């Protein structure tokens, strides 16, 4: 159903509290992507969601609460996007390749998240930076564990340092996002991705992942 009108003005559709919070959070992600992490606020989210400003304050008491919720949602999105392929029956190189492809695809399907991630990665202010470092460390630890599994399986060389290699892979996500926003041709992004992975885990591992 569309919004009902009261005195000629649209009234927000009734939602249960969790559904309303998720709606406001989706709108907040869009607002922060469009206006910047430091500029989006309760009034902008209310306008995007079609609700009164006090409604947004009821769910996010302060601007700090709103910012933490948005950054937490971005972190959850990327953990879910890149970490869902690690299953014992899938060789580690294929897990890494699928995660990389999923990240690239997410920039097209959910560009707001990528815009926030790029700004967040360059924001070394005290309140925001530790949150980004936590996300980065978590992703590095995840890929290091996948690489270690590959070494145990024999699909990835035992000579590579798993933590350093994981840091290279995760750090390259930002370069890939920049390439996508610069509208580089898809084949160039694909070529860069394969070059990165060949340098990180070896050409044989990448060739096996592609078969």
C-alpha positions in Angstrom: 0.0 0.0 0.0 1.1 3.6 -0.6 1.2 6.2 2.0 -2.1 7.5 3.3 -2.7 11.3 3.4 -3.7 13.4 6.3 -4.6 17.1 5.5 -3.1 16.6 2.1 0.3 15.5 3.4 1.7 11.9 3.0 1.8 9.9 6.2 4.4 7.2 6.6 3.3 3.6 6.3 2.9 1.9 9.7 5.8 -0.5 10.3 6.7 -2.6 13.3 9.7 -1.2 15.3 12.4 -3.5 13.7 11.1 -2.9 10.2 11.1 0.8 10.8 14.6 0.8 12.1 15.8 -1.2 9.1 14.0 1.3 6.8 15.6 4.3 8.5 19.0 2.6 8.4 18.7 2.0 4.7 17.8 5.6 4.2 20.7 6.7 6.4 23.1 4.7 4.3 21.9 6.5 1.2 22.0 9.9 2.9 25.6 9.3 4.2 26.7 8.1 0.8 25.2 11.2 -0.9 26.1 13.9 1.6 29.2 12.4 3.3 29.6 10.7 6.7 30.2 14.0 8.5 27.2 15.8 6.9 24.2 13.5 7.0 21.9 13.9 10.0 18.5 13.0 11.4 16.6 15.6 9.4 18.1 14.3 6.1 17.2 10.7 7.0 13.7 11.7 8.0 13.2 13.4 4.7 14.5 10.4 2.8 12.2 8.0 4.8 9.1 10.2 4.7 8.8 10.4 8.5 9.0 13.0 11.2 12.4 14.0 12.5 11.5 12.8 16.1 10.9 9.3 14.6 14.5 9.1 13.6 15.6 10.3 17.0 13.5 7.6 18.6 15.7 5.0 17.0 19.0 6.8 16.9 19.3 9.1 20.0 22.3 11.1 18.9 24.2 11.8 15.6 27.0 9.6 17.0 24.4 6.7 17.4 23.3 7.3 13.8 26.8 7.3 12.5 27.8 4.2 14.4 24.7 2.4 13.1 25.5 3.3 9.5 29.1 2.3 9.8 28.1 -0.9 11.5 25.7 -1.7 8.7 28.5 -1.1 6.1 30.8 -3.4 8.0 28.1 -6.0 8.2 27.4 -5.7 4.5 31.0 -6.3 3.5 31.5 -9.1 5.9 28.5 -10.8 4.5 29.4 -10.1 0.9 33.0 -11.4 1.0 32.9 -14.0 3.8 30.1 -16.2 2.7 32.0 -18.5 0.3 34.2 -20.3 2.8 33.0 -23.8 2.8 35.2 -26.9 3.4 34.3 -28.4 0.0 35.4 -25.3 -1.9 39.2 -25.0 -2.5 40.7 -21.9 -0.8 41.8 -20.2 -4.1 38.2 -20.4 -5.4 36.9 -19.0 -2.1 39.2 -16.0 -2.5 38.3 -15.5 -6.2 34.5 -15.7 -5.5 34.9 -13.2 -2.6 36.8 -10.8 -4.9 34.2 -11.1 -7.7 31.4 -10.6 -5.1 33.1 -7.4 -3.9 33.4 -6.0 -7.5 29.8 -6.9 -8.2 28.6 -5.2 -5.0 29.9 -1.9 -6.2 27.5 -2.0 -9.1 24.5 -3.3 -7.1 25.1 -1.3 -3.9 27.2 1.7 -4.7 26.2 3.6 -1.5 28.1 1.1 0.6 31.2 1.5 -1.5 31.0 5.3 -1.4 30.9 5.2 2.4 33.7 2.6 2.6 36.0 4.8 0.5 35.3 7.9 2.7 35.5 5.9 5.9 38.9 4.4 4.9 40.4 7.9 4.6 38.8 9.3 7.8 41.4 9.1 10.5 39.3 11.1 13.0 39.4 9.6 16.5 35.8 8.4 16.5 35.7 6.8 13.1 39.2 5.4 12.5 39.1 2.7 15.2 35.9 1.4 13.7 37.5 1.1 10.3 40.6 -0.5 11.7 38.4 -3.1 13.4 36.7 -3.9 10.1 40.0 -4.1 8.3 41.6 -6.3 10.9 38.6 -8.6 10.8 38.7 -9.0 7.0 42.4 -9.6 7.0 42.0 -12.2 9.7 39.3 -13.9 7.7 41.3 -14.1 4.5 44.4 -15.2 6.4 42.4 -18.1 7.7 41.3 -19.0 4.2 44.9 -18.8 3.0 46.1 -21.0 5.9 43.5 -23.6 4.9 44.7 -23.5 1.4 48.3 -24.1 2.6 47.1 -27.1 4.6 45.2 -28.4 1.5 48.2 -27.8 -0.7 46.2 -25.5 -3.0 48.3 -22.4 -1.9 52.0 -22.2 -1.6 53.4 -22.7 1.9 55.9 -20.0 1.2 53.5 -17.1 1.3 52.9 -15.2 4.6 49.1 -15.5 5.1 48.6 -12.3 7.1 50.7 -10.1 4.7 48.9 -11.7 1.7 45.5 -11.2 3.2 46.4 -7.5 3.9 47.3 -7.1 0.2 44.0 -8.6 -0.9 41.8 -6.6 1.4 43.8 -3.4 0.8 43.2 -3.7 -3.0 39.5 -3.5 -2.5 39.8 0.3 -2.3 41.7 0.5 -5.5 39.1 -1.6 -7.2 36.3 0.6 -5.9 38.2 3.7 -7.2 38.5 2.1 -10.6 34.8 1.3 -10.7 33.8 4.9 -9.7 36.2 6.2 -12.4 34.2 4.1 -14.9 37.1 2.0 -16.0 36.1 -0.7 -18.5 34.9 -3.9 -16.9 37.7 -5.8 -18.7 40.3 -3.6 -17.2 38.9 -4.1 -13.7 38.8 -7.9 -14.3 42.4 -7.8 -15.6 43.5 -5.9 -12.5 41.7 -8.3 -10.2 43.4 -11.3 -11.8 46.8 -9.6 -11.8 46.4 -8.9 -8.1 45.4 -12.4 -7.2 48.2 -14.0 -9.3 50.7 -11.8 -7.4 49.1 -12.6 -4.1 48.5 -16.3 -4.2 50.3 -17.4 -7.3 49.3 -18.0 -11.0 48.8 -21.7 -10.5 46.3 -21.2 -7.7 44.4 -18.6 -9.7 44.4 -20.9 -12.8 43.0 -23.7 -10.6 40.3 -21.4 -9.2 39.2 -20.4 -12.7 38.7 -24.0 -13.9 
